[in-house]
Amino acid sequence: MTYPVFGDSASGKRSNTALASHAARHLVLALLLCVAGITPAMAQMYKAGSKDAVPPAELFQACGFCHGDKGQGRQRLDAPAIAGLQSWYLERQMHNLRNGIRGVHPDDLPGQQMAMITGMFRNDATITALAAYIQALKPGAPPMAGRGPAGQPEPIERPFKWKSRYAAINASSPGNAATGKKIYQESCMACHGADGQGNQALGAPRLTVLASWYMERELQYFRDGIRGSDPKDTFGAQMVPSSKLLANDQAIADVLAYVRTL
């Protein structure tokens, strides 16, 4: 798959990173306008810090702008599938993004996009209600339909590749599920379970509802210190040594080939 690349700093244009960040700001602005259109009085009705939760079905209309109307994910916006993820895991990630524990590294552009819009969570009650709503969504919905008369599913290609080697992996061959099974049993199963359904006590989420392209990126992030390095991210720190057991991009491809069989 080929991703168009923004910019050419050598010719005096802005760098890929700067243009990608510029695109991210426009995406966030569009999302905020979407939120405003859904509930014009939301900010006044549900003040930050109050105990009143924004109705999750209303708020999810804004989440669905990136994550899909049924939580099925939208790769072209680098937004993973979230339907069916456990509410305790979703709550933790929303808190981490809001509190600057995740989504601050310059190589984590998708995380930065999420961090910029966490103000719409309003308060802890909203986070709890929204997480429960997302957990109840059924995983595996088809891609969102396009706007054309035929209503074709939208393409999955990302609209850009920011200046980061984490936008994709560079495996020498397609993932091998048999090899990946051995890696999974040695490095992943203790926390995520033999069936990939996760373990709340260990803070390990379900893997079977997550897209491979998203897990590819996050494993690289954990391996290279982009995620899980904040001392407040206790469970993220647990992922760091496990990710380092994946020696290279081929090992990541192999283990995810096995996860897709679960």
Secondary structure as GFF3:
##gff-version 3
##sequence-region A 1 262
A	DSSP	three_ten_helix	9	11	.	.	.	ID=ss1
A	DSSP	alpha_helix	16	38	.	.	.	ID=ss2
A	DSSP	alpha_helix	42	45	.	.	.	ID=ss3
A	DSSP	alpha_helix	56	67	.	.	.	ID=ss4
A	DSSP	three_ten_helix	75	77	.	.	.	ID=ss5
A	DSSP	alpha_helix	87	98	.	.	.	ID=ss6
A	DSSP	alpha_helix	109	116	.	.	.	ID=ss7
A	DSSP	three_ten_helix	118	121	.	.	.	ID=ss8
A	DSSP	alpha_helix	124	135	.	.	.	ID=ss9
A	DSSP	alpha_helix	177	187	.	.	.	ID=ss10
A	DSSP	alpha_helix	189	192	.	.	.	ID=ss11
A	DSSP	three_ten_helix	200	202	.	.	.	ID=ss12
A	DSSP	alpha_helix	212	224	.	.	.	ID=ss13
A	DSSP	alpha_helix	234	244	.	.	.	ID=ss14
A	DSSP	alpha_helix	249	259	.	.	.	ID=ss15
###
